[in-house]
Amino acid sequence: MLVIVLENAPPRLRGRLAIWLLEIRAGVYVGNYSRKVRDYLWAQVQEGIEDGNAVLVWRTNNEAGFEFETLGKNRRMPTDWDGVRLVSFLPPDTPESGQDP
C-alpha cells in the first residue's frame, strides 16, 4: 500500500496521480503498487510539484511497518534517531525583530 499527500499542487499533477491512484480526500491518494510503480509516481510528483509540498508513505518490513519521504517546504522534517525515522518540527516563520509583521 502507498499513500501520497499533496498540498498546493498544480491541477495537472493531481490529474496525473488520479490516473493511477484513488483520491480519497482532496490531495490524498492511495493505491497498492510495486516499488517500480511507486518510484515512477514519486518521480512524477518531484517533476510537477512546483511550489507545493508532498509526502509519500508506503508499507515496508521495518519496526514501524512503513517508510516515508517528503518533498517541498514544510515544517515537518524527517529525522533519523538510531535507525527509527521520526518527524521533527521546525520553528514557525517569525518576523525578524524590529520589523512589523
Protein Blocks (a to p, Z undefined) as FASTA:
>chain_A
ZZdddehiafklmmmmmmmmccfbghiacddddfklmmmmmmmmmmmnmmmccddddddd
dfkopacddedjdfbdcddeehiacddddddddddehiaZZ
